[in-house]
């Protein structure tokens, strides 16, 4: 066996090898290069629409109404009736606030746009299928077979993709959203596949909260007949009337959403069907 000589490297005399410096450009995250009109916060964890003014109005209305109720009514109701009333009201308030923020801050189901390579590959496939060498725009629809049924997919010329069924392009956010229901300015976001259940729970719990507050404000007014301060009495009437009309609006909207849910339809589909019917009558 041949003898091998090993030389030990001296750490004292040797100088470290100089490696050429390579400038590394930081990679941009997907939300930083997002092509839509959404706004992102907290390193992309919060996603909202560009128009958020009505959302802040919704938040202020809920906070002010519940703040007045807990400040002026709950103390009296807890002493005269039961201390469980503020507990139930607080639980409803936290649930409403949580579902509102979850609906507003989450991704509604935005479909990623096609990359330039994917769009070019799609155009090449269309040219090969048509047997032409010149440029042709993609067709508006494409039929595919899903579970033995023929489904028509629509092409989005902005996102350059064939949208899945029930998906639609939101003109305000400039995105294709899966199972798009509608763009709700009150929550400051689109309502789609990924946040629809939170939106429905928000509407349902908000209706319960407004009815709860309205009922106990009326109870407070009835039980406190000896109140001499007219200002306080007018204040209670103001809160009661506000909660009454809010509950009616919430009940109407909740009933409509429940009706659409039982039909298996979305608001966007109902509106499109109505528009198609109106266009057919005008022809």
N, C-alpha and C positions, 0 to 999 in steps of 0.2 A: 504494500500500500504506500502510495507516495505521500511524503510528508508535506503538509501545507503550512505555510508561514502566515501568521496573522499579525498585523501591525496595529497597535493600540493608538487611537487618535488622542492626542494631547489637547485637553480643553484649555490649557493656559496659553499656549503659543499660537494656536490657530485662530484665525479670524472668521467670524461667521460669513457664510456665503450670502452675497447680496442678490436678492431676487428682484427681477424687474417689477416695478410697481404698475399695477393695472387698476385703472379707475373703474370702479363698479357703480353703474348707475342704478339707483334704487328702483325696484320693480313697482309699477303702479298697480294698485289693487283694483279689482273689478269694479267696485263701487265708485272709485275715482275716475274711471274711464267709462262710466255708465252713459249710454247714448240718450236716455230719456230725459224728461224734465223733472224728475224727482229730486228731493233734497235728502241728504244723508247726515246723520249725527252719530256720535259715539263710535267712531271708527267703522261706520257702515252698519252698525247693529240696529239703528233706527232709520226707517224709510218712510217718508211722507211725500205728499204731493207738494207742488210749488205754491199753490194757493191754500194757506192755512189760517186765514183770518177768521173764517166761520167756525173752525175747530176750536180756536181759543174762546170764541163767544159761547160755544156749547159748554166748554169747561168752566167758564166763569158763571154761567147760569146755574149749573149743577152745584158748584161750590157755594154760591151765594144763597141759593134756596135752602140747601141742607144746613148751611151755617146759621141762617135765621131760625130754622126749625130747632136745631140742637141748642141754640142759645136762649130762645124765648119760650119754647113750648115743652121741651123734654124734661126740664126740671120740675115743672108743675105736674106733668103727666106721671113722672116717676114717683112723686110724692102722693098723688091722689089715686092713681090707678095701680101701676105696677112698674118696678124698675126694669122689667124685661123689655119695655117699649123702646128706650134708647138703645138697648143692645141689638134688638132686631133692626132698628133704623140704621145703626152704625154698620151692621153686617151688610145690609142692602146697599148702603152708600159705598162701601169699599168694593163690593162686587160690581156695581155700576161703573165706578171709576176704573177698576182693573180691566173690565171688558172693553171700555172705551179706549183706554191707552193701548191695549193689545190690538184692537182693530186698527187704530190710527198708526201705530208704529211698526206693524209687521208687513211683510211682503205679501201682497194680495194674490200672487201667482203669476208674476211677470215671466213671459216666455223669452228666452235669450234670442237676440237677433242673429241672423246668419252672418258669418264672417265673409270677407271679400272672396276668399277661396271657395267657400261653400256656395256662395251666390253664383260665382263663375262656373263651378261644377254643375250646378242646377241648370244654368243656361246651356251648357254643352250637352247635357242629357236631353234637353228639349230639342236642340238642333239635330242631334242624332236621331231622335224619334221621328222628327218631321222630315228628315232627309234633306235638310237645307244647310248651307254653309254661312249664310248671312245672319245678322243678329235679329232675333225675334224676342219680343217681351214675353215673359212667362204667362201662361193662361191664367184666367181669373179663378178657375176651379179645377179640382182634380178629384177623381173618384177612386176610392180605395175600399177594399173589402175587409171589414172588421167583424169577427165572429159570424161569418156567413152573411152579413148584411152590407150592402153597398152604401158607403158614407161619402158625402161630398165635402171636400175640404176647400176652403177659400184661401186665396193667395193674398198676402199683405205686401204691398209694394214698398212700404216704409221699412218693415222689418225683414223683408225678402225671405219669408218663410210661408209654408202652407199651414194655416192655423188648424189646430184640432177642433173637433166639434164643440160648440158653445163658447169658444174663445172669440174675443173681439178686441179691436184696437181702440184704446181710450185716447180721444183727441186732446184731452187736457194734460195727461201724463205722457203721451206719445209712446205708449207701450202696448204690446199685445198681452192681454191678461187671460189666463186660463179660467174657464167657466165664469166669464165676466158677467156680473149682475148689474152694476151701475157705479158711477162715480159719485160718492156721497160727500158733499162739501162740509156736512155737519161733523164728520169724523176726520176730514182732511185726508182721505185716501180712497183708492178704488176698493170695491168689494168684489172679491173673487174667490177662487177655490180655497186658498190658504187662510183667509180671515173671515169667511162667510159665517162660520159657526159662532165666532166671537161677536160679530155684528148682530146676529140674531139674538144671542144671549144679552147683548147690551140693550137692544130695543125691548126685550121681554122684561128684564130686570128694571129698566127705567120706568116702564109702565107700572110695575108693582110698587116702586119707590114713590112715584108721584101720587098714586092712589093711597098709599100708606100715610104720606105726609098730609094729604088733603083730608083724609078721614080723621086724623088725630088733631089737626088744627081746628076742625069743626067741633070735635069733642072738647077741646080746650075752651072754645068760645062758649059752648053750652054750659060747661061746668063752672066757668068763672063769670057768673052773672053779676057778681058784686064788684066787678072791675069798674072803676070810676074814670079812669084815664081814657078819654076818647081817642087819644093818639095811639095808644096801644091796641085799642079795639080795631081802629082802622088799619093798623099794621097787620093784625091777624087776618082781617078780611082780604087785604091785599095779597098776603101769602097764600091764603086759601083759594082765591080766584085764580092766581097764577098757576098753582098746582092743579086746579081743576082743568083749566084749558090745556096745560101741558099733558095731563093724563089723557084727555080726549084725543089730542094729536098723536100721542104714543099708542093709544089703543087702536086708532084708525090705521096707523102705519103697521102696527103689529098684526092686525087682522089681514091687511093686504099681503104682508110677507107670509103669513100662515097659509093664505089661500094659494099663493104662488107655489109654496113648498108642497102642498098636497097635490097640486097639478104636476109637480116636477119641472116647473118652468122658472126662468129668471126674469127679472124686470126688463132686461135688454131684449129678450125674446118677445115678450108681450108688446113692448113698444114697437119693435120692428114689424110684428104682425099687424099692428094697428096702422102703421104707416103704409105697409103694402096694401092693406084694404082700402085706405083712403086714396091711394094712387090708382087703384083699380076702378074706384067709383068715378074718379075724375077723367078717366080715359073715355 
